[in-house]
Amino acid sequence: MSRAPLWRAIIALGVIAASLFFALTQSARLGLDLRGGTQIVLETKNSPVVEANAESTQRALEVLRQRVDALGVSEPSLYRSGERRIFVELPGVQDPREAAEVIGRTAQLTVHPVLGAADKPDERKGEPAKDGSRTLADPGRPGAFLELGPTALTGEGVRDADAVLDQQTMSGWTVGLAFREQAGKDWARVTGAAACAPQDAPERRVAIVLDGKILSAPGVTADVACEVGIIGGSTQITGGFSRAEAHELAALVKGGALPVPIEVVEQRTVGPTLGADAVAASTQAAVIGLALTGLFIVVVYRLLGALATLALALYGLISYAALVALGATLTLPGLAGFVLAIGMAVDANVLVFERAREEYLGARAPKSSPAPLDKPLSTGFRKAWSAVVDSNVTTLLAAGLLFFFATGPVKGFGVTLSIGVLVSMVSALVITRTLADFAIRRRFVRDRPGLTGITSRGRVRSWLAHRRPRLVHHRRRWLGVSALLIVAAVAGIGLRGLEFGVEFTGGRLVEYSTSTPVDVDAARTAVTDAGFPRAVVQESGAGGISVRTGELSNDEQHTIRTALAAEGGEVTVERDELIGPSLGDELRRYALIALGIAVATQMVYLSVRFRWTFAAAAVSAMVHDIVLVVGLFAWLGRPVDSVFLAALLTVVGYSVNDTVVVFDRVREARRRDPAADLETTANQAVIQTLPRTVNTGMGALFILAALAVLGGDSLADFSVALIAGVLIGMASTVFTAVPIAVQLEGSRPAPPTRPRRGGTGGTGSPLQRRERDTGAVV
């Protein structure tokens, strides 16, 4: 074995060993959409005295962490995103009402002296003055109010708070407070001042206020001395609490006051069965898709196809190991990205095998003895390198935009797709090559070259060689057809409009399942009778009901659930998404920015790698593909949401990927013969790469079809968008990108290049010929 295959084998074995270690010793971190639970996104707001910035948001996060810990949720996760966003993940929490109420309350605990009784609140309607004084309802006398003095102490002075059952006086559940040293002195001072008032006077009471409401206003007992007060640094809050109320209040007070107000801008709840079903369906789709893809490339490329299938299986192992090693969270769209990246790995292998097939057939004279296998395979790997890098970089650009601009589970799609693309290059260019080098050095294979699959033309290549179609010659016709398709897509967008999901419009979408089937008309009537006539009620999944509304509180969502229970028995919330209007505007804006930057970055990258004319043609075909996919969803009335955005940005990568492979061939041919007719050169490049386009597309479609059929409702629209994108992208490369490039080059030709020493074409030194194969861009 030569030195080069040896180091490749060492790297491959090292990567596989490390992957096995991480895969066997660590478990993947599942997102809430896969294991079930609730995610709440909070945004801090400015208060009259504190600005909502990174520092105050971090302090709020610590307060919330104590409150969530008091809820007893298993493995909660809280983290800050940006300056003003806080993500709270609560696994297993299916009813977010209690959690949202506890998390969202400001818990501003204050203690005030009572200045006297009042018949009504003052003009401030209970809002405190700058010194903390206010007039609030008396909890012990309905319709009466108490005038409170300035704040004597705040919840920051509370050292501990516990729910206590008073078994001596049998007064029920109370909340015991233990003050810090200075707060204890303040408590003694305020109770000492109250003790100086007459026994039945309102001024003898002390008010304990939480979030603008008097929880308790106990009177100071007769045994407390005037100006001395209650010494000992502790007291009890009474108020006829139940056990749950006392524990909740104790958790709020102990957690402390939020330094700034917070607002719920997003809330997602996923039922445990939906998450488990999604994992099972995606795994099944991955196994079946990979099996079909492997079978396909084995049929086409025989032994090398079998080795590539083994490399694909190792690709899955390495991708999973990289995911767990990085501590990334695996989400439902992330699973789709993981499965979809298999298509990228297939593409790299097909590129190599098709180039090796061309080299072998070109080196073998008719009726001669079989040509050696090692040189065509080595040349195939070397010549495919440029196209593999360019096509993968364009996909990585789209995946990176998803990571930076998407939110929630879709961000995980960008992560897994990026990992998958990088691992696919290792799989194809290191592992597949190591296996292939080992196989072709075996005497059994050398004596039977037909086993490798690169010694035959293949059906697509044979058909093209026989027919030799002049596809580029009819470019005006193809561009006319593309223009008509664009008009049809734009008409669909204009006439039918886009059905934006709640991510982009704001509002709430809840999917329910019932123990007995419910007719959608009966469900619509029940929701209307419950007080929500403007709600959009539709069928969802296998007999489920989806309800979409504008702003809807957790209590109102529970009311709808109760109304549906009267029709369908036991009701389970399978999915619940709440998006605030401000966040909806933000996500819609970010979606447009992401698409704009995707187009711009692809243009810049392709302009560096090719001439601007080729870059403009590739980007034009990419925009063409985007418009057609969006128009298709408009005509079908399918929702345009964040998952659709993920699919659209993936279409961007796939579209440019296909085009780059053809343009790479054009660039290579023009280096060999700059004076050749561009139409002929481009047509030859299309014919040469069409087998790769068909084989790669088939591999991707097997996987996407498995996702569409087996992935469930959550991935159906995603898969449909990508299937359309892959088919449209395959066609647009041949019938849109190449014709536009030829037209632009005809009107804006490249400046003449100086002939290299040794002439053009196939002449020149071996070093010069190697430079023409791998040299600079056109």
Legacy VTK file of the C-alpha trace (Angstrom):
# vtk DataFile Version 3.0
C-alpha trace
ASCII
DATASET POLYDATA
POINTS 778 float
0.000 0.000 0.000
1.398 3.405 -0.949
1.984 6.163 1.556
-1.056 8.275 0.534
-3.649 5.491 1.000
-1.958 4.633 4.299
-2.495 8.043 5.858
-6.054 8.126 4.527
-6.712 4.741 6.123
-5.275 5.931 9.448
-7.475 9.048 9.398
-10.551 7.004 8.469
-9.945 4.473 11.257
-9.301 7.275 13.755
-12.531 9.075 12.841
-14.554 5.862 13.015
-13.048 4.891 16.382
-13.731 8.337 17.866
-17.274 8.229 16.503
-17.933 4.840 18.078
-16.644 6.133 21.413
-18.960 9.168 21.453
-21.937 7.231 20.070
-21.644 4.511 22.736
-20.816 6.716 25.718
-23.121 9.699 25.177
-26.785 10.149 24.364
-28.281 12.700 22.026
-29.956 15.682 23.610
-33.509 15.697 22.290
-35.428 18.909 21.773
-38.845 19.376 23.314
-40.526 18.710 19.970
-39.132 15.150 20.181
-39.492 14.336 23.886
-42.548 16.449 24.696
-42.861 19.451 26.955
-43.237 23.217 26.897
-40.901 25.949 25.729
-41.597 29.549 26.733
-39.697 32.464 25.232
-39.725 35.598 27.371
-38.658 39.114 26.488
-37.677 41.666 29.112
-39.173 45.157 28.976
-37.994 48.499 30.318
-39.388 49.538 33.688
-39.651 53.149 34.911
-36.384 52.771 36.827
-34.494 49.845 35.177
-33.499 49.411 31.524
-33.958 45.991 29.942
-30.434 45.088 28.840
-28.130 42.080 29.027
-27.327 42.660 32.702
-30.908 43.057 33.931
-32.034 40.156 31.717
-29.365 37.931 33.250
-30.571 38.884 36.746
-34.124 38.069 35.689
-32.882 34.703 34.407
-31.451 33.818 37.815
-34.748 34.724 39.513
-36.670 32.605 37.015
-34.286 29.705 37.565
-35.213 29.635 41.257
-38.920 29.743 40.440
-38.653 26.904 37.911
-36.662 24.803 40.385
-39.474 25.326 42.894
-41.951 23.869 40.355
-40.207 20.495 40.564
-39.802 20.072 36.776
-37.313 17.371 35.757
-34.242 18.704 33.920
-35.468 22.231 33.143
-33.318 24.391 30.882
-33.074 28.189 31.030
-30.735 30.300 28.945
-30.451 33.836 27.612
-30.508 34.571 23.872
-29.359 38.007 22.825
-29.816 40.904 25.210
-33.500 40.600 26.074
-34.692 37.047 25.357
-34.918 34.202 27.868
-35.711 30.618 26.779
-37.352 28.350 29.343
-37.655 24.644 28.447
-39.807 22.465 30.687
-39.719 18.781 29.664
-42.888 16.862 30.423
-45.025 19.955 31.152
-48.134 19.593 28.990
-50.350 22.274 30.542
-48.372 25.532 30.425
-50.940 27.565 32.362
-49.432 27.072 35.801
-45.844 27.353 34.588
-46.525 30.505 32.559
-48.348 32.080 35.500
-45.567 31.379 37.975
-42.785 32.320 35.575
-44.421 35.423 34.206
-45.463 37.127 37.436
-43.255 39.982 38.519
-43.446 38.923 42.213
-42.843 42.421 43.542
-43.334 41.794 47.260
-43.514 44.945 49.393
-44.541 45.744 52.980
-46.382 49.000 53.730
-47.768 50.749 56.818
-51.533 51.373 56.633
-52.338 55.091 56.805
-56.112 54.639 57.026
-59.261 53.380 55.345
-60.599 54.665 52.003
-63.862 54.287 50.149
-62.326 54.071 46.672
-58.900 53.941 45.002
-57.259 57.227 44.174
-56.854 58.624 40.648
-53.771 56.512 40.081
-56.054 53.416 40.098
-53.793 51.554 42.458
-50.537 52.480 40.722
-47.818 53.335 43.250
-46.351 56.759 43.636
-42.598 57.231 43.432
-42.300 56.561 47.185
-44.346 53.335 46.929
-47.567 54.610 48.523
-50.904 53.614 46.960
-54.557 52.745 47.690
-55.581 49.121 47.240
-58.566 46.863 47.959
-58.860 45.530 51.514
-58.815 41.702 51.280
-60.824 41.364 54.506
-63.677 43.753 53.596
-65.216 43.535 50.103
-65.701 46.986 48.578
-63.372 48.684 51.064
-59.881 50.055 50.420
-56.766 50.803 52.431
-54.501 53.773 51.997
-50.930 52.552 52.204
-47.822 54.461 53.095
-44.401 54.279 51.419
-42.676 50.913 51.075
-41.097 49.853 54.373
-39.235 46.840 52.946
-39.218 44.696 49.793
-38.975 41.047 48.911
-35.209 41.394 48.489
-35.015 41.406 52.294
-36.680 37.981 52.558
-34.142 35.280 53.406
-36.534 32.330 53.180
-40.199 31.552 52.585
-42.034 28.330 53.368
-45.598 27.034 53.191
-46.685 26.259 56.753
-49.755 24.417 58.027
-50.800 26.104 61.303
-51.920 23.130 63.381
-52.164 25.080 66.653
-54.715 27.697 65.662
-56.093 25.563 62.791
-56.009 28.647 60.571
-55.017 26.588 57.535
-52.047 27.123 55.279
-49.904 30.226 55.729
-46.580 31.434 54.315
-43.791 31.906 56.821
-41.232 34.636 56.051
-37.734 34.896 57.493
-36.056 38.273 56.984
-32.437 39.174 56.534
-30.759 41.198 59.282
-31.549 44.723 58.013
-34.983 43.705 56.767
-35.718 42.270 60.226
-34.964 45.655 61.750
-37.231 47.332 59.162
-39.978 44.840 60.048
-39.627 45.664 63.753
-39.783 49.395 62.973
-42.967 49.213 60.830
-44.763 46.919 63.289
-43.589 49.098 66.202
-45.121 52.161 64.575
-48.387 50.291 63.962
-48.498 49.153 67.605
-48.838 52.784 68.670
-52.281 53.088 66.999
-55.559 52.197 68.781
-56.464 48.519 68.846
-59.233 48.585 66.184
-57.842 51.396 64.028
-56.803 50.639 60.434
-53.445 52.220 61.212
-52.630 49.256 63.502
-52.438 46.991 60.463
-49.450 46.231 58.181
-50.105 45.473 54.492
-48.167 42.780 52.610
-48.526 43.455 48.870
-47.635 41.199 45.945
-47.873 42.448 42.360
-50.157 45.352 43.255
-52.553 43.265 45.374
-52.829 43.137 49.167
-52.313 39.491 50.092
-52.681 40.032 53.808
-53.117 43.038 56.156
-52.720 41.568 59.642
-53.200 43.704 62.689
-50.442 43.997 65.267
-51.446 42.142 68.437
-51.850 43.876 71.776
-48.727 42.327 73.271
-46.465 44.170 70.803
-44.946 47.272 72.431
-45.231 50.687 70.770
-42.034 51.753 68.978
-40.546 48.320 69.669
-42.386 46.091 67.204
-42.040 42.419 66.414
-38.470 41.339 67.027
-37.050 38.131 65.651
-36.991 38.743 61.913
-39.926 36.545 60.909
-43.672 36.685 60.304
-46.491 34.823 58.603
-48.731 35.763 55.679
-52.302 34.577 56.209
-55.100 34.660 53.694
-57.016 31.404 53.615
-54.551 29.767 51.223
-54.871 26.230 49.974
-51.814 24.013 50.094
-51.004 24.611 46.416
-51.500 28.373 46.719
-49.262 28.553 49.793
-46.459 26.605 48.078
-46.752 28.709 44.903
-46.625 31.970 46.862
-43.640 30.752 48.899
-41.799 29.865 45.662
-42.526 33.310 44.220
-41.392 35.189 47.295
-38.311 33.032 47.804
-37.371 33.380 44.152
-37.401 37.138 44.507
-38.629 39.991 42.411
-37.840 40.310 38.737
-35.719 43.403 38.137
-37.658 44.192 34.947
-41.090 43.179 33.603
-41.212 40.236 31.195
-43.575 39.319 28.361
-44.288 35.926 26.830
-43.499 36.307 23.106
-43.528 32.617 22.175
-44.830 29.426 23.703
-44.672 25.916 22.262
-46.087 22.736 23.743
-45.625 19.283 22.226
-47.402 16.194 23.513
-45.275 13.195 24.474
-46.889 10.866 21.945
-46.359 13.322 19.082
-42.661 13.606 19.933
-42.218 9.838 20.252
-44.105 9.246 16.991
-41.931 11.838 15.244
-38.734 10.116 16.394
-40.021 6.701 15.313
-41.279 7.975 11.946
-38.098 9.916 11.155
-35.908 6.978 12.149
-37.969 4.626 10.000
-37.798 7.085 7.101
-34.022 7.368 7.519
-33.514 3.586 7.525
-35.801 2.958 4.542
-34.481 5.970 2.612
-30.887 4.949 3.229
-31.635 1.325 2.268
-33.309 2.349 -0.995
-30.545 4.808 -1.798
-27.897 2.192 -1.040
-29.684 -0.375 -3.204
-29.896 2.129 -6.045
-26.210 3.017 -6.082
-25.256 -0.663 -5.716
-27.303 -1.446 -8.836
-25.707 1.448 -10.727
-22.093 1.226 -9.477
-21.881 -2.406 -8.276
-18.844 -2.984 -6.015
-17.984 0.699 -5.678
-21.637 1.358 -4.955
-21.586 -1.262 -2.181
-18.478 0.358 -0.695
-20.150 3.768 -0.930
-23.194 2.353 0.882
-20.924 1.158 3.683
-19.381 4.629 3.753
-22.895 6.115 3.972
-23.658 3.936 6.984
-20.427 5.167 8.570
-21.499 8.699 7.596
-24.591 8.229 9.754
-22.428 7.045 12.674
-19.979 9.958 12.341
-22.755 12.550 12.009
-24.512 11.252 15.119
-21.241 11.167 17.060
-20.434 14.746 16.024
-23.893 15.817 17.141
-23.565 14.347 20.631
-19.920 15.402 20.982
-20.842 19.041 20.297
-23.783 18.841 22.701
-26.177 20.007 19.978
-29.910 19.596 20.514
-31.613 17.267 18.046
-34.968 18.677 16.924
-37.581 17.400 14.495
-36.393 19.620 11.608
-32.890 18.659 12.717
-33.745 15.012 12.125
-34.897 15.979 8.652
-31.603 17.806 8.083
-29.722 14.739 9.299
-31.583 12.513 6.838
-31.368 15.057 4.039
-27.587 15.388 4.340
-27.399 11.755 3.217
-28.270 13.142 -0.204
-25.168 15.328 -0.074
-23.032 12.309 0.770
-24.587 10.414 -2.142
-23.875 13.351 -4.437
-20.165 13.415 -3.593
-19.835 9.668 -4.256
-21.748 9.880 -7.533
-19.573 12.781 -8.711
-16.432 10.738 -8.096
-17.759 7.541 -9.708
-19.016 9.317 -12.829
-15.654 11.048 -13.303
-13.871 7.723 -12.793
-16.215 6.111 -15.319
-15.389 8.810 -17.897
-11.649 8.441 -17.308
-11.782 4.663 -17.651
-13.857 4.720 -20.850
-11.653 7.462 -22.312
-8.418 5.584 -21.544
-9.587 2.232 -22.941
-9.345 1.720 -26.676
-12.049 -0.419 -28.311
-11.402 -4.172 -28.197
-8.256 -3.651 -26.133
-7.431 -5.363 -22.874
-8.983 -3.886 -19.741
-7.339 -0.678 -18.618
-5.952 -0.379 -15.072
-8.510 0.671 -12.470
-6.355 2.649 -10.061
-5.533 5.590 -12.336
-9.146 6.346 -13.478
-10.356 6.138 -9.883
-7.573 8.386 -8.618
-8.269 10.889 -11.399
-11.979 10.752 -10.642
-11.387 11.707 -7.021
-8.983 14.486 -8.022
-11.195 16.014 -10.687
-14.350 15.789 -8.590
-12.715 17.668 -5.716
-13.454 21.151 -7.098
-17.130 20.431 -7.769
-17.575 18.724 -4.376
-16.095 21.700 -2.513
-18.051 24.324 -4.461
-21.369 22.500 -4.177
-20.930 21.833 -0.450
-19.875 25.397 0.334
-23.043 26.739 -1.258
-25.131 24.401 0.922
-23.144 25.388 4.020
-23.892 29.044 3.309
-27.622 28.299 3.338
-27.297 26.184 6.509
-25.342 28.958 8.226
-28.081 31.472 7.437
-30.619 29.130 9.042
-28.519 28.975 12.193
-28.180 32.741 12.517
-31.667 33.839 11.455
-33.990 30.983 12.443
-35.407 30.427 15.906
-36.604 27.428 17.844
-36.404 23.933 16.336
-35.512 25.172 12.832
-32.153 26.402 14.142
-31.385 22.737 14.844
-31.975 21.994 11.155
-29.171 24.382 10.254
-26.842 22.720 12.767
-27.466 19.139 11.662
-27.367 20.049 7.973
-23.996 21.764 8.471
-22.612 18.772 10.343
-24.000 16.432 7.703
-22.464 18.353 4.799
-19.011 18.433 6.416
-19.170 14.746 7.334
-20.350 13.865 3.819
-17.061 15.193 2.437
-15.096 13.038 4.897
-17.294 10.057 4.026
-16.856 10.390 0.256
-13.307 11.694 -0.090
-11.624 9.780 2.736
-13.622 6.694 3.756
-15.009 5.764 0.319
-11.620 6.372 -1.265
-9.837 4.227 1.344
-12.276 1.367 0.768
-12.090 1.760 -3.017
-8.269 1.857 -3.065
-8.173 -1.305 -0.967
-10.695 -3.092 -3.211
-9.134 -2.354 -6.600
-5.734 -3.601 -5.409
-7.141 -7.073 -4.866
-6.305 -9.501 -7.670
-9.871 -10.835 -7.736
-11.151 -7.316 -8.585
-8.334 -6.524 -11.053
-9.156 -9.692 -12.998
-12.861 -8.769 -13.042
-13.002 -4.970 -13.634
-16.676 -5.181 -14.522
-17.432 -5.695 -10.826
-16.407 -2.119 -10.035
-19.214 -0.513 -12.012
-16.984 2.071 -13.735
-16.200 0.014 -16.822
-19.682 0.343 -18.345
-21.362 3.465 -19.655
-24.622 3.116 -17.809
-28.068 3.491 -19.336
-28.331 7.267 -19.133
-24.842 7.823 -20.527
-25.405 5.297 -23.318
-28.687 6.940 -24.292
-27.035 10.375 -24.357
-24.108 9.065 -26.382
-26.533 7.588 -28.907
-28.895 10.570 -29.195
-26.422 13.424 -28.522
-29.223 15.963 -27.863
-28.476 19.643 -28.522
-30.144 20.901 -25.367
-28.364 24.267 -25.197
-29.082 25.023 -28.855
-32.778 25.496 -27.992
-32.014 27.792 -25.070
-34.467 30.513 -26.106
-37.267 27.958 -26.063
-36.290 26.750 -22.576
-36.031 30.293 -21.257
-39.514 30.979 -22.614
-40.898 27.953 -20.781
-39.156 29.115 -17.585
-40.706 32.549 -17.979
-44.189 31.019 -18.347
-43.660 28.964 -15.182
-42.593 32.107 -13.323
-45.753 33.871 -14.505
-47.889 30.943 -13.288
-46.137 30.969 -9.885
-46.499 34.728 -9.474
-50.160 34.448 -10.481
-50.701 31.883 -7.733
-49.039 34.145 -5.176
-51.080 37.132 -6.337
-54.451 35.415 -6.747
-54.463 32.916 -3.889
-51.947 34.558 -1.591
-49.644 32.822 0.853
-50.998 31.008 3.893
-48.519 32.311 6.460
-48.123 30.245 9.620
-48.443 31.677 13.111
-44.656 32.203 13.215
-44.994 34.992 10.673
-48.405 36.406 11.598
-48.542 35.974 15.352
-51.388 34.210 17.110
-51.946 30.717 18.396
-52.267 27.314 16.747
-53.361 24.332 18.830
-53.743 20.755 17.589
-56.007 18.480 19.634
-56.639 14.746 19.501
-59.842 13.274 20.906
-60.652 9.829 22.257
-63.607 9.580 19.862
-63.678 11.072 16.343
-65.178 14.566 16.083
-66.661 15.967 12.887
-64.931 19.228 11.970
-68.290 21.037 11.657
-69.282 19.906 15.157
-65.888 21.014 16.461
-66.292 24.391 14.757
-69.715 24.845 16.349
-68.370 23.902 19.789
-65.511 26.403 19.524
-67.895 29.134 18.336
-70.328 28.457 21.182
-67.412 28.659 23.625
-66.965 32.302 22.624
-64.467 32.117 19.748
-66.437 32.706 16.536
-63.396 33.954 14.591
-61.261 30.883 15.281
-60.222 28.820 12.243
-61.091 25.167 12.954
-59.758 22.481 10.589
-58.943 18.799 10.478
-55.395 17.958 11.483
-53.572 14.674 11.018
-55.405 11.423 11.603
-58.745 12.646 12.896
-57.296 15.515 14.932
-58.628 19.064 15.198
-56.543 22.225 14.804
-57.709 25.604 16.097
-56.006 28.787 14.959
-56.782 32.147 16.529
-55.293 35.544 17.139
-54.312 36.370 20.690
-55.416 33.583 23.021
-54.528 33.189 26.689
-53.784 29.866 28.349
-57.114 29.994 30.182
-58.983 30.596 26.900
-57.113 27.698 25.314
-58.298 25.539 28.221
-61.863 26.736 27.584
-61.646 25.551 23.948
-60.228 22.239 25.106
-63.160 21.804 27.507
-65.643 22.606 24.716
-64.084 19.980 22.444
-64.138 17.447 25.286
-67.926 17.715 25.345
-67.932 16.467 21.729
-65.020 14.031 21.630
-64.412 12.763 25.141
-60.872 12.959 26.468
-58.868 15.675 24.704
-55.072 15.766 24.426
-53.035 18.736 23.247
-50.653 17.369 20.622
-49.099 20.695 19.650
-49.551 24.236 20.899
-47.764 27.227 19.368
-48.214 30.787 20.574
-46.343 33.579 18.795
-46.607 37.186 19.916
-47.299 39.796 17.216
-43.939 41.498 17.733
-42.098 38.204 17.343
-44.177 37.348 14.256
-43.113 40.609 12.602
-39.521 39.936 13.586
-39.508 36.398 12.192
-41.112 37.536 8.942
-38.483 40.252 8.612
-35.675 37.814 9.373
-37.025 35.366 6.794
-36.794 38.010 4.065
-33.336 39.046 5.271
-32.184 35.413 5.255
-33.386 34.888 1.671
-31.825 38.176 0.562
-28.482 37.363 2.152
-28.639 33.831 0.721
-28.944 35.230 -2.799
-26.222 37.828 -2.185
-23.704 35.432 -0.616
-24.194 32.860 -3.337
-23.636 35.588 -5.925
-20.427 36.743 -4.243
-19.042 33.224 -3.800
-19.835 32.156 -7.344
-18.393 35.392 -8.741
-15.131 34.539 -6.991
-15.131 30.945 -8.235
-16.462 31.713 -11.741
-17.004 34.735 -13.964
-19.814 37.121 -12.959
-21.822 35.907 -15.961
-21.877 32.355 -14.625
-22.619 33.615 -11.107
-25.543 35.702 -12.395
-26.897 32.708 -14.311
-26.663 30.438 -11.252
-28.350 32.994 -8.990
-31.075 33.637 -11.596
-31.836 29.910 -11.730
-31.843 29.811 -7.926
-34.364 32.673 -7.712
-36.390 30.906 -10.412
-36.497 27.766 -8.241
-37.484 29.729 -5.113
-40.349 31.482 -6.891
-41.664 28.219 -8.356
-41.646 26.437 -4.972
-43.368 29.391 -3.278
-45.890 29.576 -6.118
-46.588 25.849 -5.809
-47.382 26.262 -2.098
-49.608 29.228 -2.930
-51.622 27.166 -5.411
-51.807 24.212 -3.010
-52.771 26.432 -0.072
-50.049 24.920 2.119
-48.724 26.863 5.140
-45.640 29.017 4.798
-43.884 28.789 8.164
-40.401 28.480 9.625
-40.104 24.840 8.543
-40.976 25.905 4.985
-38.230 28.555 5.277
-35.796 25.768 6.176
-36.890 23.834 3.094
-36.590 26.935 0.913
-33.038 27.687 2.028
-32.167 24.039 1.441
-33.558 24.354 -2.079
-31.177 27.297 -2.501
-28.244 25.040 -1.644
-29.447 22.184 -3.845
-30.164 24.452 -6.806
-26.735 26.058 -6.783
-25.150 22.679 -6.068
-26.523 21.242 -9.306
-25.550 24.291 -11.335
-22.020 24.432 -9.953
-21.313 20.874 -11.086
-22.174 21.764 -14.704
-20.301 25.059 -14.611
-17.271 23.259 -13.196
-17.203 21.124 -16.343
-17.549 24.198 -18.554
-14.664 25.857 -16.705
-12.500 22.757 -17.104
-13.230 22.495 -20.828
-12.513 26.196 -21.431
-9.136 25.860 -19.744
-8.254 23.134 -22.229
-9.539 25.045 -25.255
-10.431 28.726 -24.624
-11.277 29.264 -28.317
-13.926 26.544 -28.496
-17.548 27.494 -29.185
-19.260 28.096 -25.819
-22.585 26.599 -26.888
-20.893 23.358 -27.901
-18.791 23.331 -24.741
-21.812 23.970 -22.497
-23.878 21.315 -24.286
-21.098 18.788 -23.830
-20.840 19.695 -20.122
-24.580 19.146 -19.686
-24.414 15.747 -21.378
-21.383 14.723 -19.315
-22.983 15.668 -15.987
-26.549 14.578 -16.699
-25.970 10.996 -15.467
-24.657 12.431 -12.196
-27.684 14.763 -11.956
-30.133 11.914 -12.492
-28.389 9.517 -10.102
-27.955 12.102 -7.352
-31.524 13.295 -7.749
-32.821 9.739 -7.501
-30.822 9.185 -4.309
-32.232 12.347 -2.725
-35.776 11.584 -3.883
-35.727 8.132 -2.251
-34.956 9.775 1.086
-37.432 12.642 0.657
-40.200 10.300 -0.467
-39.622 8.195 2.657
-39.853 11.355 4.779
-43.018 12.482 3.000
-44.763 9.114 3.432
-43.456 8.079 6.849
-42.439 11.356 8.493
-45.977 12.289 9.519
-47.770 15.621 9.255
-44.888 17.479 10.880
-42.563 16.750 7.949
-45.046 16.331 5.087
-44.966 19.939 3.879
-41.208 20.085 4.413
-40.714 16.996 2.251
-43.096 18.215 -0.465
-41.213 21.520 -0.705
-37.881 19.729 -1.026
-39.139 17.178 -3.543
-40.417 20.035 -5.678
-37.162 21.918 -5.140
-34.978 18.962 -6.157
-36.999 18.259 -9.323
-37.179 21.941 -10.274
-33.473 22.386 -9.489
-32.471 19.465 -11.702
-34.444 20.942 -14.590
-33.440 24.577 -14.027
-29.736 23.746 -14.212
-30.128 22.442 -17.755
-32.944 24.637 -19.016
-32.391 27.902 -17.142
-28.896 28.341 -15.660
-26.863 27.099 -18.642
-28.928 28.966 -21.283
-28.651 32.221 -19.281
-24.881 31.745 -18.896
-24.458 31.172 -22.649
-26.581 34.242 -23.433
-24.636 36.454 -21.008
-21.287 35.186 -22.229
-22.372 35.854 -25.791
-23.154 39.488 -25.026
-20.363 40.016 -22.467
-17.565 37.641 -23.506
-14.525 37.126 -21.353
-11.359 38.998 -22.402
-9.002 36.879 -24.518
-6.493 34.852 -22.504
-2.859 34.484 -23.371
-2.046 31.064 -24.727
0.036 28.994 -22.350
3.411 27.724 -23.389
3.059 24.460 -25.097
-0.154 25.485 -26.821
-3.770 24.843 -25.940
-5.945 21.820 -25.952
-4.359 18.629 -24.774
-0.745 19.618 -25.492
1.908 20.964 -23.154
3.969 19.508 -20.375
2.414 17.181 -17.823
2.647 19.964 -15.256
0.840 22.390 -17.590
-1.833 19.810 -18.319
-2.295 19.296 -14.570
-2.632 23.085 -14.114
-5.348 23.163 -16.746
-7.235 20.455 -14.869
-7.023 22.102 -11.448
-5.989 25.696 -12.104
-7.526 29.106 -11.505
-11.122 30.117 -12.142
-12.363 31.476 -15.454
LINES 1 779
778 0 1 2 3 4 5 6 7 8 9 10 11 12 13 14 15 16 17 18 19 20 21 22 23 24 25 26 27 28 29 30 31 32 33 34 35 36 37 38 39 40 41 42 43 44 45 46 47 48 49 50 51 52 53 54 55 56 57 58 59 60 61 62 63 64 65 66 67 68 69 70 71 72 73 74 75 76 77 78 79 80 81 82 83 84 85 86 87 88 89 90 91 92 93 94 95 96 97 98 99 100 101 102 103 104 105 106 107 108 109 110 111 112 113 114 115 116 117 118 119 120 121 122 123 124 125 126 127 128 129 130 131 132 133 134 135 136 137 138 139 140 141 142 143 144 145 146 147 148 149 150 151 152 153 154 155 156 157 158 159 160 161 162 163 164 165 166 167 168 169 170 171 172 173 174 175 176 177 178 179 180 181 182 183 184 185 186 187 188 189 190 191 192 193 194 195 196 197 198 199 200 201 202 203 204 205 206 207 208 209 210 211 212 213 214 215 216 217 218 219 220 221 222 223 224 225 226 227 228 229 230 231 232 233 234 235 236 237 238 239 240 241 242 243 244 245 246 247 248 249 250 251 252 253 254 255 256 257 258 259 260 261 262 263 264 265 266 267 268 269 270 271 272 273 274 275 276 277 278 279 280 281 282 283 284 285 286 287 288 289 290 291 292 293 294 295 296 297 298 299 300 301 302 303 304 305 306 307 308 309 310 311 312 313 314 315 316 317 318 319 320 321 322 323 324 325 326 327 328 329 330 331 332 333 334 335 336 337 338 339 340 341 342 343 344 345 346 347 348 349 350 351 352 353 354 355 356 357 358 359 360 361 362 363 364 365 366 367 368 369 370 371 372 373 374 375 376 377 378 379 380 381 382 383 384 385 386 387 388 389 390 391 392 393 394 395 396 397 398 399 400 401 402 403 404 405 406 407 408 409 410 411 412 413 414 415 416 417 418 419 420 421 422 423 424 425 426 427 428 429 430 431 432 433 434 435 436 437 438 439 440 441 442 443 444 445 446 447 448 449 450 451 452 453 454 455 456 457 458 459 460 461 462 463 464 465 466 467 468 469 470 471 472 473 474 475 476 477 478 479 480 481 482 483 484 485 486 487 488 489 490 491 492 493 494 495 496 497 498 499 500 501 502 503 504 505 506 507 508 509 510 511 512 513 514 515 516 517 518 519 520 521 522 523 524 525 526 527 528 529 530 531 532 533 534 535 536 537 538 539 540 541 542 543 544 545 546 547 548 549 550 551 552 553 554 555 556 557 558 559 560 561 562 563 564 565 566 567 568 569 570 571 572 573 574 575 576 577 578 579 580 581 582 583 584 585 586 587 588 589 590 591 592 593 594 595 596 597 598 599 600 601 602 603 604 605 606 607 608 609 610 611 612 613 614 615 616 617 618 619 620 621 622 623 624 625 626 627 628 629 630 631 632 633 634 635 636 637 638 639 640 641 642 643 644 645 646 647 648 649 650 651 652 653 654 655 656 657 658 659 660 661 662 663 664 665 666 667 668 669 670 671 672 673 674 675 676 677 678 679 680 681 682 683 684 685 686 687 688 689 690 691 692 693 694 695 696 697 698 699 700 701 702 703 704 705 706 707 708 709 710 711 712 713 714 715 716 717 718 719 720 721 722 723 724 725 726 727 728 729 730 731 732 733 734 735 736 737 738 739 740 741 742 743 744 745 746 747 748 749 750 751 752 753 754 755 756 757 758 759 760 761 762 763 764 765 766 767 768 769 770 771 772 773 774 775 776 777
